[in-house]
Amino acid sequence: MRGVQSLQESTFIPMFSSAFSSEEELVKTILHEKCHVLQLKKHGKAYAQQNLDLMEKQAYRFERLFYSLVTKR
């Protein structure tokens, strides 16, 4: 588990201590959660909740892509 909880009415994204285990993990968690924010803005909460597996797959791809760009790997 990364640093997140399920979709809810909130203005913040809680992060668990595991998100702070390393600089790399923190950056990846922030990127991953940023993707979820963009998904919610684009599709809305109902769609996101009905398609959680797809949303997670997309967030992990987003995380990998942008982490490699940020670190130039």
FENZIFEN-V252615 format. One line per field, one symbol per residue. ss: DSSP state (@ for helix, = for strand, . for the rest). phi: phi as a letter, one per 30 degrees, with the letter a starting at -180 (. if undefined). burial: + if it has 9 or more other ideal C-beta (glycine too) atoms within 8 Angstrom, else -. Layout:
BEGIN
ss=???
phi=???
burial=???
END
This chain:
BEGIN
ss=................@@@@..@@@@@@@@@@@@@@@@@@@@@.@@@@@@.@@@@@@@@@@@@@@@@@@@@..
phi=.dabbddadacbcdbdeddcdadedddddddededdddddddciddddddbeddddeddddeedddddddchc
burial=-+++--------+-++-++-----+++++-+++++++-++-------+--+---+--+++-++--+++-----
END
